[in-house]
């Protein structure tokens, strides 16, 4: 891949020209449990995000996400709608991790909008234990959850560890999620997965036409176009793909960026070389879905190849991702993100 070829000796030269992501002074991170199913994460004394895991949600989420200056970079709907928020895809909440087809159950599209009569075709991720919380220059949050069917029968056990950090310009989330099979588990190649993030309206790509999306259960959502004066975002991948051309392509990292108010804001997801099917495919949609999905190869290659993942009972797989949120006069350059991706290789 291009990113690999450009690194090596070039890294040392780039460091003279561009500040490393962590070069600025780290701000203290504090975790505060505010309710039985909500933990707030503060960086530099300011709200960054909250870990939400109530039974009313079909999965745990980080919501909302903010830049270092407090700008919201995720959509408000459906939990706290803001004026002008698109209301499509109600299962898109903040930052989450799940998949469309695990043993035939759809974990991705499950939400309050699914009729009770159809719920049996969907899966839940139920958080049952907070394993660790720790303050410091890196804030730590670890939890245990079960991936279950409607009858609460466990298919997978999840252990996730977040590391939160930040400085005057950036907020960083490092995520490591290990899934262990309680029974034989098949991730059947599907479009919707794995790490997903729903962007603020401003970071959508402008589109003059309405868009219609139908999931594998036949549920339809319409994304209105033509009159949108707010959206001004676009994508860039490590392979140089831009805009809507980023969708379905592989890359070590993908960045979405645009103006929110007076600031240039970007959100970057970095893949890890130990993840399955590295480098990932980008399920990066102009209407605001930003996802890394290594297990959607059949869709993304128009059927030329397929990637299914099978875990026998007791087997495990780990997924690692880094999310960088940057604000300032300019967003992180490709050279800076190449450096960040190189540094992320050592993350365990």
C-alpha positions as CSV (number, residue, x, y, z in Angstrom):
1,X,0.0,0.0,0.0
2,X,1.2,3.6,-0.6
3,X,1.3,4.4,3.1
4,X,3.8,1.6,3.7
5,X,6.0,2.6,0.8
6,X,6.1,6.3,1.9
7,X,7.1,5.6,5.5
8,X,10.5,4.3,6.6
9,X,13.2,7.0,6.1
10,X,10.6,9.5,5.1
11,X,9.1,9.5,8.6
12,X,12.2,11.2,10.0
13,X,12.2,13.9,7.4
14,X,8.5,14.5,7.8
15,X,8.9,14.9,11.6
16,X,11.0,18.0,10.8
17,X,8.2,19.5,8.8
18,X,5.1,18.4,10.6
19,X,4.3,18.2,14.4
20,X,3.6,14.7,15.6
21,X,0.0,14.1,16.7
22,X,1.0,13.9,20.4
23,X,3.6,16.8,20.3
24,X,1.4,19.3,22.1
25,X,1.0,19.1,25.9
26,X,-1.4,16.3,26.9
27,X,-4.4,17.5,28.9
28,X,-5.7,15.5,31.9
29,X,-8.5,13.0,31.4
30,X,-11.1,12.3,34.0
31,X,-14.0,9.8,34.0
32,X,-17.1,10.5,36.0
33,X,-20.0,8.0,36.4
34,X,-23.1,10.2,36.4
35,X,-25.8,7.4,36.4
36,X,-25.9,3.6,36.5
37,X,-25.5,3.5,32.7
38,X,-23.6,6.6,31.8
39,X,-19.9,7.5,32.2
40,X,-18.7,11.0,31.2
41,X,-15.2,11.5,29.8
42,X,-13.7,15.0,30.4
43,X,-10.4,16.2,28.8
44,X,-8.8,19.3,30.1
45,X,-11.8,19.8,32.4
46,X,-14.2,20.0,29.3
47,X,-16.8,17.4,28.2
48,X,-15.5,15.2,25.4
49,X,-18.0,12.3,25.2
50,X,-20.1,9.9,27.3
51,X,-20.2,6.1,27.4
52,X,-23.9,5.2,27.2
53,X,-25.0,1.6,27.9
54,X,-28.7,1.7,29.0
55,X,-31.1,-1.2,28.2
56,X,-33.0,1.2,26.1
57,X,-30.2,1.2,23.5
58,X,-29.5,-1.9,21.4
59,X,-25.7,-1.4,21.8
60,X,-23.3,0.7,23.9
61,X,-22.1,3.9,22.3
62,X,-19.8,6.9,22.8
63,X,-22.1,9.9,22.3
64,X,-21.8,12.7,21.5
65,X,-18.2,13.3,20.3
66,X,-16.7,16.8,20.6
67,X,-13.6,18.5,19.3
68,X,-11.1,20.1,21.7
69,X,-12.9,23.4,21.4
70,X,-16.3,21.8,22.2
71,X,-17.7,21.6,18.7
72,X,-20.0,18.6,18.2
73,X,-18.8,16.4,15.4
74,X,-21.5,13.7,15.7
75,X,-25.2,14.0,14.7
76,X,-27.6,14.8,17.6
77,X,-30.5,12.6,16.4
78,X,-32.1,10.5,17.8
79,X,-31.0,11.1,21.4
80,X,-30.7,14.9,21.4
81,X,-31.8,16.2,17.9
82,X,-30.4,19.6,16.8
83,X,-32.1,21.9,14.4
84,X,-31.6,20.6,10.8
85,X,-30.4,17.2,11.9
86,X,-31.1,14.5,9.3
87,X,-33.5,11.8,10.8
88,X,-32.6,8.8,8.6
89,X,-31.0,5.6,10.0
90,X,-32.0,5.9,13.7
91,X,-29.5,3.2,14.6
92,X,-26.6,5.6,13.8
93,X,-25.7,7.0,17.3
94,X,-22.4,8.5,18.0
95,X,-19.6,6.0,17.7
96,X,-20.3,2.2,18.0
97,X,-19.1,-1.2,17.0
98,X,-21.2,-4.1,15.7
99,X,-22.1,-6.0,12.5
100,X,-25.0,-6.7,10.2
101,X,-24.9,-10.5,10.0
102,X,-23.7,-12.6,12.9
103,X,-25.2,-16.1,12.9
104,X,-28.0,-14.6,10.8
105,X,-28.8,-11.8,13.3
106,X,-28.6,-8.2,12.3
107,X,-26.8,-6.2,15.1
108,X,-26.1,-3.1,13.0
109,X,-29.6,-2.0,12.0
110,X,-31.4,-2.7,15.3
111,X,-33.1,0.3,16.9
112,X,-36.3,1.6,18.5
113,X,-37.7,1.9,14.9
114,X,-37.8,-1.8,14.3
115,X,-41.4,-3.2,15.0
116,X,-41.7,-5.7,17.8
117,X,-42.9,-8.3,15.4
118,X,-39.6,-8.1,13.5
119,X,-37.2,-7.9,16.5
120,X,-36.4,-11.6,16.5
121,X,-34.2,-11.0,13.4
122,X,-32.0,-8.6,15.3
123,X,-29.3,-8.8,17.9
124,X,-28.4,-6.8,21.0
125,X,-25.1,-5.9,22.7
126,X,-25.8,-5.7,26.5
127,X,-23.1,-4.2,28.7
128,X,-23.0,-6.0,32.1
129,X,-19.7,-5.0,33.7
130,X,-17.5,-2.0,33.9
131,X,-14.0,-3.6,34.3
132,X,-11.9,-0.5,34.8
133,X,-11.9,3.3,34.9
134,X,-8.8,5.3,35.3
135,X,-7.9,9.0,35.2
136,X,-4.6,10.4,33.9
137,X,-2.9,11.8,30.8
138,X,-4.6,8.8,29.3
139,X,-8.1,8.0,30.6
140,X,-8.9,4.3,30.6
141,X,-12.4,2.7,30.3
142,X,-12.9,-1.0,30.0
143,X,-16.1,-3.0,29.9
144,X,-17.6,-6.4,29.3
145,X,-20.7,-7.0,27.2
146,X,-22.6,-9.9,25.6
147,X,-23.8,-10.1,22.0
148,X,-27.2,-11.9,22.3
149,X,-30.3,-12.8,20.5
150,X,-33.8,-11.6,21.6
151,X,-33.9,-14.4,24.2
152,X,-30.6,-13.1,25.7
153,X,-28.8,-16.2,24.6
154,X,-25.1,-15.3,24.3
155,X,-23.3,-15.7,21.0
156,X,-20.2,-13.6,21.8
157,X,-18.6,-12.1,24.8
158,X,-17.0,-8.7,24.2
159,X,-14.2,-7.0,26.2
160,X,-13.4,-3.5,25.1
161,X,-10.8,-1.1,26.3
162,X,-10.8,2.6,25.5
163,X,-7.8,4.9,25.9
164,X,-8.8,8.6,25.8
165,X,-6.3,11.4,25.3
166,X,-6.1,15.0,24.0
167,X,-4.4,18.3,23.8
168,X,-5.3,21.8,22.8
169,X,-6.2,20.8,19.2
170,X,-7.0,17.1,19.3
171,X,-9.0,14.4,20.9
172,X,-7.9,10.8,20.5
173,X,-9.7,7.5,21.1
174,X,-7.8,4.2,20.9
175,X,-10.2,1.2,21.0
176,X,-9.3,-2.5,21.4
177,X,-12.3,-4.9,21.2
178,X,-11.9,-8.7,21.7
179,X,-14.8,-10.9,20.8
180,X,-14.9,-14.5,22.2
181,X,-17.4,-17.0,20.9
182,X,-19.7,-18.7,23.4
183,X,-20.8,-20.9,20.5
184,X,-19.7,-21.3,16.9
185,X,-20.1,-17.8,15.4
186,X,-20.1,-16.8,11.7
187,X,-19.7,-13.2,10.6
188,X,-21.2,-13.5,7.1
189,X,-19.7,-11.0,4.7
190,X,-22.1,-7.9,4.8
191,X,-22.0,-4.2,4.0
192,X,-22.8,-2.8,7.4
193,X,-20.1,-3.0,10.0
194,X,-17.9,-2.8,12.0
195,X,-16.7,0.5,13.6
196,X,-19.3,3.1,12.8
197,X,-19.6,6.8,13.4
198,X,-22.5,9.2,12.4
199,X,-21.2,12.6,11.5
200,X,-22.6,16.0,12.2
201,X,-24.6,17.6,9.4
202,X,-21.8,20.0,8.5
203,X,-19.4,17.1,7.7
204,X,-21.7,15.4,5.2
205,X,-20.9,15.7,1.5
206,X,-23.3,18.0,-0.3
207,X,-25.6,16.1,-2.6
208,X,-28.2,17.7,-4.9
209,X,-30.4,14.6,-5.1
210,X,-32.5,12.6,-2.7
211,X,-31.0,9.3,-1.7
212,X,-32.9,6.1,-0.9
213,X,-31.3,3.3,1.2
214,X,-32.8,-0.1,1.8
215,X,-31.3,-2.5,4.3
216,X,-31.3,-6.3,4.0
217,X,-34.6,-6.6,5.8
218,X,-36.3,-4.2,3.4
219,X,-36.4,-1.2,5.7
220,X,-36.1,2.0,3.6
221,X,-34.7,5.4,4.7
222,X,-34.7,8.6,2.5
223,X,-31.9,11.1,2.8
224,X,-33.2,14.5,1.4
225,X,-30.9,16.5,-0.9
226,X,-31.1,19.5,-3.1
227,X,-31.8,22.2,-0.5
228,X,-28.9,21.4,1.9
229,X,-26.9,24.6,2.6
230,X,-25.1,23.2,5.7
231,X,-23.1,20.2,4.5
232,X,-19.6,21.0,3.3
233,X,-17.5,17.9,4.1
234,X,-15.5,15.4,2.1
235,X,-13.3,12.3,2.5
236,X,-9.6,11.6,1.9
237,X,-8.0,8.2,2.3
238,X,-4.4,7.1,2.7
239,X,-4.5,6.0,-0.9
240,X,-5.6,9.4,-2.2
241,X,-9.3,8.6,-2.8
242,X,-11.5,11.6,-2.2
243,X,-15.2,12.4,-1.7
244,X,-17.6,9.7,-2.6
245,X,-14.9,7.7,-4.4
246,X,-13.6,6.7,-0.9
247,X,-16.5,4.4,-0.5
248,X,-15.7,0.7,-1.0
249,X,-11.9,1.3,-1.3
250,X,-9.2,0.0,1.0
251,X,-6.9,2.2,3.0
252,X,-4.9,2.4,6.3
253,X,-6.7,5.6,7.3
254,X,-9.6,7.7,6.1
255,X,-10.3,11.3,7.1
256,X,-13.5,13.3,6.8
257,X,-13.1,17.1,7.0
258,X,-15.0,20.3,6.6
259,X,-15.9,23.7,8.2
260,X,-18.0,23.8,11.4
261,X,-18.4,27.5,12.2
262,X,-15.1,29.2,11.8
263,X,-13.0,26.1,12.4
264,X,-11.7,23.4,10.1
265,X,-12.6,20.1,11.7
266,X,-11.6,16.6,10.8
267,X,-12.3,13.1,12.0
268,X,-9.9,10.3,11.1
269,X,-10.2,6.6,11.6
270,X,-6.9,4.6,11.5
271,X,-6.9,0.8,11.0
272,X,-4.4,-1.5,12.7
273,X,-2.2,-4.0,10.9
274,X,-3.3,-6.8,13.3
275,X,-7.0,-6.4,12.4
276,X,-8.6,-9.0,10.2
277,X,-8.4,-8.2,6.4
278,X,-6.1,-5.2,6.9
279,X,-6.2,-2.6,5.4
280,X,-9.9,-2.2,5.9
281,X,-12.6,-1.2,3.4
282,X,-14.2,2.2,4.0
283,X,-18.0,2.3,4.2
284,X,-17.8,6.0,4.0
285,X,-21.0,7.5,2.8
286,X,-21.6,11.1,1.8
287,X,-24.8,11.4,3.9
288,X,-22.8,11.1,7.1
289,X,-22.1,7.4,7.9
290,X,-18.4,6.9,8.4
291,X,-17.4,3.3,9.0
292,X,-14.5,0.9,8.8
293,X,-15.7,-2.6,7.7
294,X,-13.1,-5.3,6.9
295,X,-15.9,-7.9,6.5
296,X,-17.8,-6.4,3.7
297,X,-15.5,-7.4,0.8
298,X,-18.2,-9.1,-1.3
299,X,-20.2,-5.9,-1.6
300,X,-17.2,-3.6,-1.9
301,X,-15.6,-5.7,-4.7
302,X,-18.9,-6.3,-6.6
303,X,-18.8,-10.0,-5.8
304,X,-15.2,-10.6,-7.0
305,X,-14.1,-11.8,-3.6
306,X,-15.6,-12.5,-0.2
307,X,-14.5,-12.3,3.5
308,X,-16.3,-14.4,6.1
309,X,-15.0,-14.7,9.6
310,X,-15.7,-17.9,11.6
311,X,-15.0,-18.3,15.3
312,X,-15.3,-21.7,16.9
313,X,-16.5,-21.9,20.5
314,X,-13.8,-20.4,22.7
315,X,-11.9,-18.7,19.9
316,X,-11.3,-14.9,19.9
317,X,-10.6,-12.1,17.5
318,X,-9.5,-8.6,18.3
319,X,-10.2,-5.3,16.4
320,X,-8.2,-2.2,17.1
321,X,-8.9,1.4,15.9
322,X,-7.7,4.9,16.5
323,X,-10.0,7.9,16.1
324,X,-8.5,11.4,15.9
325,X,-10.6,14.5,16.1
326,X,-8.8,17.7,15.1
327,X,-9.8,21.3,15.0
328,X,-8.0,24.5,14.0
329,X,-7.1,26.7,11.1
330,X,-6.1,23.6,9.1
331,X,-6.8,19.8,9.5
332,X,-4.1,17.2,9.9
333,X,-2.1,16.6,6.7
334,X,-1.7,13.2,5.0
335,X,2.0,13.2,6.2
336,X,0.9,13.7,9.8
337,X,-1.7,11.0,9.5
338,X,0.8,8.6,8.0
339,X,3.0,9.3,11.2
340,X,0.0,8.7,13.4
341,X,-0.8,5.4,11.6
342,X,2.9,4.3,12.1
343,X,2.7,5.1,15.8
344,X,-0.6,3.3,16.2
345,X,1.1,0.0,15.1
346,X,2.5,-0.4,18.6
347,X,-0.9,-0.2,20.2
348,X,-2.0,-3.4,22.0
